C-alpha cells in the first residue's frame, strides 16, 4: 500500500527505512523524500514509526551507545 503517493513510497519501504535506523519522519524524508511534497502522508508515517520497534530506540533503552538524532543535531 502506498503511504506517499507524491513519490510512490510504500508502507513496506517506510518499514525498511525504519529498520535501517530512520526513526523520525524527518529521517524517513531524508531517506526517500516521503512527506516532503504535499505533506499529507506525514501522519501515516508517524503512525507507522510509532508501531514498529526502532533499533536506535532499543539501543538507547538498553544503555547502549546512543546514535545521534538528526532532529536534535539540527536544533
Biopython code that builds the backbone (N, CA, C, O; Angstrom):
import numpy as np
from Bio.PDB.StructureBuilder import StructureBuilder

atoms = [
    (1, "UNK", "N", (0.846, -1.180, 0.000)),
    (1, "UNK", "CA", (0.000, 0.000, 0.000)),
    (1, "UNK", "C", (0.895, 1.249, 0.000)),
    (1, "UNK", "O", (1.896, 1.318, 0.713)),
    (2, "UNK", "N", (0.508, 2.215, -0.809)),
    (2, "UNK", "CA", (1.281, 3.456, -0.870)),
    (2, "UNK", "C", (0.996, 4.334, 0.340)),
    (2, "UNK", "O", (-0.152, 4.522, 0.740)),
    (3, "UNK", "N", (2.066, 4.864, 0.908)),
    (3, "UNK", "CA", (1.963, 5.823, 2.003)),
    (3, "UNK", "C", (2.102, 7.226, 1.411)),
    (3, "UNK", "O", (1.326, 8.123, 1.741)),
    (4, "UNK", "N", (3.069, 7.405, 0.557)),
    (4, "UNK", "CA", (3.335, 8.700, -0.080)),
    (4, "UNK", "C", (3.088, 8.562, -1.582)),
    (4, "UNK", "O", (3.893, 7.976, -2.306)),
    (5, "UNK", "N", (1.973, 9.105, -2.029)),
    (5, "UNK", "CA", (1.657, 8.996, -3.455)),
    (5, "UNK", "C", (2.480, 9.981, -4.293)),
    (5, "UNK", "O", (2.662, 9.761, -5.490)),
    (6, "UNK", "N", (2.973, 11.048, -3.693)),
    (6, "UNK", "CA", (3.797, 12.019, -4.435)),
    (6, "UNK", "C", (5.083, 11.373, -4.954)),
    (6, "UNK", "O", (5.516, 11.655, -6.072)),
    (7, "UNK", "N", (5.688, 10.513, -4.145)),
    (7, "UNK", "CA", (6.956, 9.888, -4.517)),
    (7, "UNK", "C", (6.852, 8.373, -4.659)),
    (7, "UNK", "O", (7.867, 7.707, -4.862)),
    (8, "UNK", "N", (5.643, 7.816, -4.557)),
    (8, "UNK", "CA", (5.453, 6.386, -4.749)),
    (8, "UNK", "C", (6.122, 5.528, -3.692)),
    (8, "UNK", "O", (6.664, 4.469, -4.006)),
    (9, "UNK", "N", (6.091, 5.975, -2.435)),
    (9, "UNK", "CA", (6.738, 5.246, -1.345)),
    (9, "UNK", "C", (5.694, 4.366, -0.651)),
    (9, "UNK", "O", (4.619, 4.831, -0.272)),
    (10, "UNK", "N", (6.034, 3.103, -0.497)),
    (10, "UNK", "CA", (5.098, 2.151, 0.091)),
    (10, "UNK", "C", (5.315, 2.002, 1.595)),
    (10, "UNK", "O", (6.333, 2.420, 2.148)),
    (11, "UNK", "N", (4.328, 1.397, 2.225)),
    (11, "UNK", "CA", (4.418, 1.102, 3.656)),
    (11, "UNK", "C", (5.631, 0.212, 3.937)),
    (11, "UNK", "O", (6.344, 0.417, 4.919)),
    (12, "UNK", "N", (5.858, -0.769, 3.076)),
    (12, "UNK", "CA", (6.999, -1.671, 3.256)),
    (12, "UNK", "C", (8.324, -0.908, 3.181)),
    (12, "UNK", "O", (9.249, -1.204, 3.938)),
    (13, "UNK", "N", (8.422, 0.064, 2.280)),
    (13, "UNK", "CA", (9.648, 0.861, 2.173)),
    (13, "UNK", "C", (9.867, 1.687, 3.438)),
    (13, "UNK", "O", (10.999, 1.809, 3.907)),
    (14, "UNK", "N", (8.799, 2.254, 3.993)),
    (14, "UNK", "CA", (8.911, 3.021, 5.239)),
    (14, "UNK", "C", (9.420, 2.102, 6.350)),
    (14, "UNK", "O", (10.316, 2.476, 7.106)),
    (15, "UNK", "N", (8.852, 0.911, 6.446)),
    (15, "UNK", "CA", (9.277, -0.047, 7.469)),
    (15, "UNK", "C", (10.733, -0.439, 7.287)),
    (15, "UNK", "O", (11.464, -0.587, 8.267)),
    (16, "UNK", "N", (11.163, -0.607, 6.042)),
    (16, "UNK", "CA", (12.559, -0.969, 5.781)),
    (16, "UNK", "C", (13.501, 0.166, 6.186)),
    (16, "UNK", "O", (14.552, -0.085, 6.775)),
    (17, "UNK", "N", (13.137, 1.398, 5.878)),
    (17, "UNK", "CA", (13.970, 2.537, 6.288)),
    (17, "UNK", "C", (14.032, 2.620, 7.815)),
    (17, "UNK", "O", (15.079, 2.942, 8.376)),
    (18, "UNK", "N", (12.917, 2.331, 8.486)),
    (18, "UNK", "CA", (12.900, 2.345, 9.953)),
    (18, "UNK", "C", (13.819, 1.263, 10.507)),
    (18, "UNK", "O", (14.534, 1.497, 11.481)),
    (19, "UNK", "N", (13.806, 0.083, 9.897)),
    (19, "UNK", "CA", (14.702, -0.993, 10.328)),
    (19, "UNK", "C", (16.160, -0.611, 10.121)),
    (19, "UNK", "O", (17.040, -1.069, 10.850)),
    (20, "UNK", "N", (16.408, 0.224, 9.131)),
    (20, "UNK", "CA", (17.772, 0.678, 8.842)),
    (20, "UNK", "C", (18.179, 1.878, 9.689)),
    (20, "UNK", "O", (19.284, 2.397, 9.533)),
    (21, "UNK", "N", (17.288, 2.330, 10.596)),
    (21, "UNK", "CA", (17.673, 3.381, 11.530)),
    (21, "UNK", "C", (16.952, 4.706, 11.400)),
    (21, "UNK", "O", (17.194, 5.604, 12.206)),
    (22, "UNK", "N", (16.082, 4.867, 10.426)),
    (22, "UNK", "CA", (15.336, 6.119, 10.290)),
    (22, "UNK", "C", (14.127, 6.064, 11.212)),
    (22, "UNK", "O", (13.147, 5.381, 10.911)),
    (23, "UNK", "N", (14.188, 6.771, 12.323)),
    (23, "UNK", "CA", (13.176, 6.632, 13.377)),
    (23, "UNK", "C", (12.256, 7.835, 13.525)),
    (23, "UNK", "O", (11.396, 7.847, 14.406)),
    (24, "UNK", "N", (12.421, 8.840, 12.685)),
    (24, "UNK", "CA", (11.562, 10.016, 12.747)),
    (24, "UNK", "C", (11.084, 10.328, 11.332)),
    (24, "UNK", "O", (11.722, 9.925, 10.360)),
    (25, "UNK", "N", (9.964, 11.043, 11.208)),
    (25, "UNK", "CA", (9.522, 11.437, 9.862)),
    (25, "UNK", "C", (10.591, 12.208, 9.089)),
    (25, "UNK", "O", (10.703, 12.058, 7.872)),
    (26, "UNK", "N", (11.357, 13.010, 9.768)),
    (26, "UNK", "CA", (12.418, 13.771, 9.093)),
    (26, "UNK", "C", (13.491, 12.831, 8.531)),
    (26, "UNK", "O", (13.990, 13.044, 7.426)),
    (27, "UNK", "N", (13.838, 11.804, 9.290)),
    (27, "UNK", "CA", (14.831, 10.838, 8.808)),
    (27, "UNK", "C", (14.276, 10.010, 7.654)),
    (27, "UNK", "O", (15.007, 9.675, 6.722)),
    (28, "UNK", "N", (12.989, 9.679, 7.712)),
    (28, "UNK", "CA", (12.345, 8.984, 6.593)),
    (28, "UNK", "C", (12.387, 9.880, 5.358)),
    (28, "UNK", "O", (12.682, 9.406, 4.260)),
    (29, "UNK", "N", (12.098, 11.157, 5.524)),
    (29, "UNK", "CA", (12.142, 12.101, 4.409)),
    (29, "UNK", "C", (13.537, 12.165, 3.795)),
    (29, "UNK", "O", (13.676, 12.239, 2.574)),
    (30, "UNK", "N", (14.557, 12.138, 4.627)),
    (30, "UNK", "CA", (15.930, 12.163, 4.121)),
    (30, "UNK", "C", (16.252, 10.894, 3.341)),
    (30, "UNK", "O", (17.016, 10.920, 2.376)),
    (31, "UNK", "N", (15.662, 9.788, 3.773)),
    (31, "UNK", "CA", (15.942, 8.507, 3.134)),
    (31, "UNK", "C", (15.222, 8.326, 1.807)),
    (31, "UNK", "O", (15.779, 7.729, 0.886)),
    (32, "UNK", "N", (13.977, 8.836, 1.686)),
    (32, "UNK", "CA", (13.198, 8.530, 0.480)),
    (32, "UNK", "C", (12.294, 9.658, -0.009)),
    (32, "UNK", "O", (11.522, 9.452, -0.945)),
    (33, "UNK", "N", (12.367, 10.832, 0.591)),
    (33, "UNK", "CA", (11.585, 12.015, 0.222)),
    (33, "UNK", "C", (10.125, 11.965, 0.658)),
    (33, "UNK", "O", (9.407, 12.947, 0.475)),
    (34, "UNK", "N", (9.663, 10.856, 1.228)),
    (34, "UNK", "CA", (8.266, 10.769, 1.660)),
    (34, "UNK", "C", (7.970, 11.875, 2.666)),
    (34, "UNK", "O", (8.724, 12.073, 3.618)),
    (35, "UNK", "N", (6.883, 12.586, 2.455)),
    (35, "UNK", "CA", (6.481, 13.664, 3.355)),
    (35, "UNK", "C", (7.030, 15.024, 3.024)),
    (35, "UNK", "O", (6.757, 15.990, 3.736)),
    (36, "UNK", "N", (7.806, 15.123, 1.950)),
    (36, "UNK", "CA", (8.441, 16.406, 1.640)),
    (36, "UNK", "C", (7.711, 17.221, 0.581)),
    (36, "UNK", "O", (8.091, 18.365, 0.328)),
    (37, "UNK", "N", (6.671, 16.666, -0.049)),
    (37, "UNK", "CA", (5.969, 17.428, -1.078)),
    (37, "UNK", "C", (4.678, 17.999, -0.501)),
    (37, "UNK", "O", (4.698, 19.110, 0.030)),
    (38, "UNK", "N", (3.587, 17.302, -0.583)),
    (38, "UNK", "CA", (2.319, 17.856, -0.095)),
    (38, "UNK", "C", (2.151, 17.696, 1.420)),
    (38, "UNK", "O", (1.410, 18.453, 2.048)),
    (39, "UNK", "N", (2.841, 16.708, 2.005)),
    (39, "UNK", "CA", (2.799, 16.520, 3.453)),
    (39, "UNK", "C", (1.623, 15.713, 3.974)),
    (39, "UNK", "O", (1.521, 15.489, 5.180)),
    (40, "UNK", "N", (0.734, 15.271, 3.096)),
    (40, "UNK", "CA", (-0.445, 14.549, 3.575)),
    (40, "UNK", "C", (-0.113, 13.182, 4.165)),
    (40, "UNK", "O", (-0.942, 12.608, 4.871)),
    (41, "UNK", "N", (1.065, 12.650, 3.897)),
    (41, "UNK", "CA", (1.428, 11.327, 4.394)),
    (41, "UNK", "C", (2.180, 11.361, 5.725)),
    (41, "UNK", "O", (2.456, 10.304, 6.293)),
    (42, "UNK", "N", (2.513, 12.523, 6.227)),
    (42, "UNK", "CA", (3.348, 12.619, 7.431)),
    (42, "UNK", "C", (2.696, 11.932, 8.629)),
    (42, "UNK", "O", (3.380, 11.244, 9.388)),
    (43, "UNK", "N", (1.401, 12.105, 8.809)),
    (43, "UNK", "CA", (0.725, 11.448, 9.936)),
    (43, "UNK", "C", (0.755, 9.931, 9.800)),
    (43, "UNK", "O", (0.894, 9.215, 10.792)),
    (44, "UNK", "N", (0.626, 9.448, 8.583)),
    (44, "UNK", "CA", (0.692, 7.995, 8.351)),
    (44, "UNK", "C", (2.097, 7.487, 8.653)),
    (44, "UNK", "O", (2.255, 6.417, 9.241)),
    (45, "UNK", "N", (3.108, 8.237, 8.260)),
    (45, "UNK", "CA", (4.497, 7.867, 8.552)),
    (45, "UNK", "C", (4.711, 7.839, 10.060)),
    (45, "UNK", "O", (5.320, 6.905, 10.581)),
    (46, "UNK", "N", (4.215, 8.851, 10.764)),
    (46, "UNK", "CA", (4.334, 8.884, 12.223)),
    (46, "UNK", "C", (3.672, 7.665, 12.848)),
    (46, "UNK", "O", (4.213, 7.076, 13.784)),
    (47, "UNK", "N", (2.513, 7.288, 12.341)),
    (47, "UNK", "CA", (1.803, 6.126, 12.875)),
    (47, "UNK", "C", (2.604, 4.846, 12.638)),
    (47, "UNK", "O", (2.687, 3.995, 13.523)),
    (48, "UNK", "N", (3.182, 4.708, 11.468)),
    (48, "UNK", "CA", (3.990, 3.520, 11.176)),
    (48, "UNK", "C", (5.225, 3.460, 12.061)),
    (48, "UNK", "O", (5.591, 2.389, 12.546)),
    (49, "UNK", "N", (5.862, 4.586, 12.271)),
    (49, "UNK", "CA", (7.058, 4.620, 13.119)),
    (49, "UNK", "C", (6.708, 4.352, 14.573)),
    (49, "UNK", "O", (7.492, 3.744, 15.301)),
    (50, "UNK", "N", (5.535, 4.801, 14.999)),
    (50, "UNK", "CA", (5.115, 4.595, 16.373)),
    (50, "UNK", "C", (4.800, 3.154, 16.690)),
    (50, "UNK", "O", (4.921, 2.733, 17.840)),
    (51, "UNK", "N", (4.394, 2.382, 15.684)),
    (51, "UNK", "CA", (4.022, 0.991, 15.889)),
    (51, "UNK", "C", (5.216, 0.060, 15.913)),
    (51, "UNK", "O", (5.240, -0.905, 16.677)),
    (52, "UNK", "N", (6.203, 0.340, 15.085)),
    (52, "UNK", "CA", (7.330, -0.570, 14.946)),
    (52, "UNK", "C", (8.428, -0.289, 15.950)),
    (52, "UNK", "O", (8.534, 0.808, 16.498)),
    (53, "UNK", "N", (9.225, -1.285, 16.174)),
    (53, "UNK", "CA", (10.379, -1.118, 17.057)),
    (53, "UNK", "C", (11.508, -0.473, 16.269)),
    (53, "UNK", "O", (11.853, -0.921, 15.175)),
    (54, "UNK", "N", (12.063, 0.554, 16.819)),
    (54, "UNK", "CA", (13.180, 1.241, 16.180)),
    (54, "UNK", "C", (14.475, 0.718, 16.800)),
    (54, "UNK", "O", (14.655, 0.814, 18.014)),
    (55, "UNK", "N", (15.366, 0.175, 15.997)),
    (55, "UNK", "CA", (16.623, -0.347, 16.555)),
    (55, "UNK", "C", (17.388, 0.694, 17.362)),
    (55, "UNK", "O", (18.019, 0.355, 18.362)),
    (56, "UNK", "N", (17.340, 1.955, 16.943)),
    (56, "UNK", "CA", (18.062, 3.008, 17.666)),
    (56, "UNK", "C", (17.451, 3.228, 19.034)),
    (56, "UNK", "O", (18.180, 3.436, 20.004)),
    (57, "UNK", "N", (16.116, 3.186, 19.139)),
    (57, "UNK", "CA", (15.458, 3.364, 20.427)),
    (57, "UNK", "C", (15.778, 2.213, 21.360)),
    (57, "UNK", "O", (15.982, 2.413, 22.558)),
    (58, "UNK", "N", (15.822, 0.991, 20.803)),
    (58, "UNK", "CA", (16.142, -0.176, 21.620)),
    (58, "UNK", "C", (17.542, -0.063, 22.190)),
    (58, "UNK", "O", (17.759, -0.399, 23.354)),
    (59, "UNK", "N", (18.494, 0.403, 21.399)),
    (59, "UNK", "CA", (19.859, 0.593, 21.896)),
    (59, "UNK", "C", (19.884, 1.590, 23.043)),
    (59, "UNK", "O", (20.539, 1.354, 24.058)),
    (60, "UNK", "N", (19.181, 2.694, 22.888)),
    (60, "UNK", "CA", (19.161, 3.729, 23.920)),
    (60, "UNK", "C", (18.509, 3.196, 25.196)),
    (60, "UNK", "O", (18.980, 3.475, 26.298)),
    (61, "UNK", "N", (17.420, 2.425, 25.046)),
    (61, "UNK", "CA", (16.731, 1.872, 26.209)),
    (61, "UNK", "C", (17.592, 0.875, 26.960)),
    (61, "UNK", "O", (17.453, 0.739, 28.176)),
    (62, "UNK", "N", (18.483, 0.172, 26.261)),
    (62, "UNK", "CA", (19.326, -0.833, 26.884)),
    (62, "UNK", "C", (20.632, -0.241, 27.412)),
    (62, "UNK", "O", (21.488, -0.970, 27.912)),
    (63, "UNK", "N", (20.782, 1.048, 27.304)),
    (63, "UNK", "CA", (22.010, 1.683, 27.779)),
    (63, "UNK", "C", (23.158, 1.564, 26.802)),
    (63, "UNK", "O", (24.309, 1.818, 27.155)),
    (64, "UNK", "N", (22.853, 1.181, 25.579)),
    (64, "UNK", "CA", (23.878, 1.048, 24.546)),
    (64, "UNK", "C", (24.302, 2.409, 24.034)),
    (64, "UNK", "O", (23.804, 3.439, 24.488)),
    (65, "UNK", "N", (25.226, 2.407, 23.086)),
    (65, "UNK", "CA", (25.686, 3.693, 22.553)),
    (65, "UNK", "C", (24.558, 4.405, 21.835)),
    (65, "UNK", "O", (23.889, 3.829, 20.977)),
    (66, "UNK", "N", (24.357, 5.636, 22.184)),
    (66, "UNK", "CA", (23.295, 6.435, 21.560)),
    (66, "UNK", "C", (23.799, 6.960, 20.226)),
    (66, "UNK", "O", (24.891, 7.521, 20.131)),
    (67, "UNK", "N", (22.996, 6.772, 19.216)),
    (67, "UNK", "CA", (23.322, 7.302, 17.908)),
    (67, "UNK", "C", (22.759, 8.710, 17.806)),
    (67, "UNK", "O", (21.709, 8.977, 18.390)),
    (68, "UNK", "N", (23.398, 9.608, 17.102)),
    (68, "UNK", "CA", (22.907, 10.979, 17.021)),
    (68, "UNK", "C", (21.546, 11.047, 16.351)),
    (68, "UNK", "O", (21.290, 10.343, 15.374)),
    (69, "UNK", "N", (20.690, 11.885, 16.872)),
    (69, "UNK", "CA", (19.368, 12.107, 16.294)),
    (69, "UNK", "C", (19.463, 13.347, 15.415)),
    (69, "UNK", "O", (19.856, 14.418, 15.878)),
    (70, "UNK", "N", (19.104, 13.197, 14.154)),
    (70, "UNK", "CA", (19.230, 14.302, 13.205)),
    (70, "UNK", "C", (18.409, 15.507, 13.617)),
    (70, "UNK", "O", (18.832, 16.643, 13.407)),
    (71, "UNK", "N", (17.241, 15.278, 14.202)),
    (71, "UNK", "CA", (16.401, 16.412, 14.625)),
    (71, "UNK", "C", (17.057, 17.190, 15.768)),
    (71, "UNK", "O", (16.998, 18.419, 15.801)),
    (72, "UNK", "N", (17.678, 16.471, 16.700)),
    (72, "UNK", "CA", (18.328, 17.159, 17.817)),
    (72, "UNK", "C", (19.597, 17.862, 17.342)),
    (72, "UNK", "O", (19.914, 18.953, 17.816)),
    (73, "UNK", "N", (20.323, 17.245, 16.411)),
    (73, "UNK", "CA", (21.548, 17.846, 15.916)),
    (73, "UNK", "C", (21.272, 19.138, 15.157)),
    (73, "UNK", "O", (22.091, 20.057, 15.161)),
    (74, "UNK", "N", (20.102, 19.201, 14.499)),
    (74, "UNK", "CA", (19.760, 20.386, 13.723)),
    (74, "UNK", "C", (19.314, 21.543, 14.608)),
    (74, "UNK", "O", (19.338, 22.696, 14.177)),
    (75, "UNK", "N", (18.910, 21.249, 15.828)),
    (75, "UNK", "CA", (18.392, 22.297, 16.723)),
    (75, "UNK", "C", (19.481, 23.169, 17.282)),
    (75, "UNK", "O", (19.202, 24.091, 18.048)),
]
sb = StructureBuilder()
sb.init_structure("model")
sb.init_model(0)
sb.init_chain("A")
sb.init_seg("    ")
for serial, (resi, resn, name, xyz) in enumerate(atoms, 1):
    if name == "N":
        sb.init_residue(resn, " ", resi, " ")
    sb.init_atom(name, np.array(xyz, "f"), 0.0, 1.0, " ", f" {name:<3s}", serial, name[0])
structure = sb.get_structure()
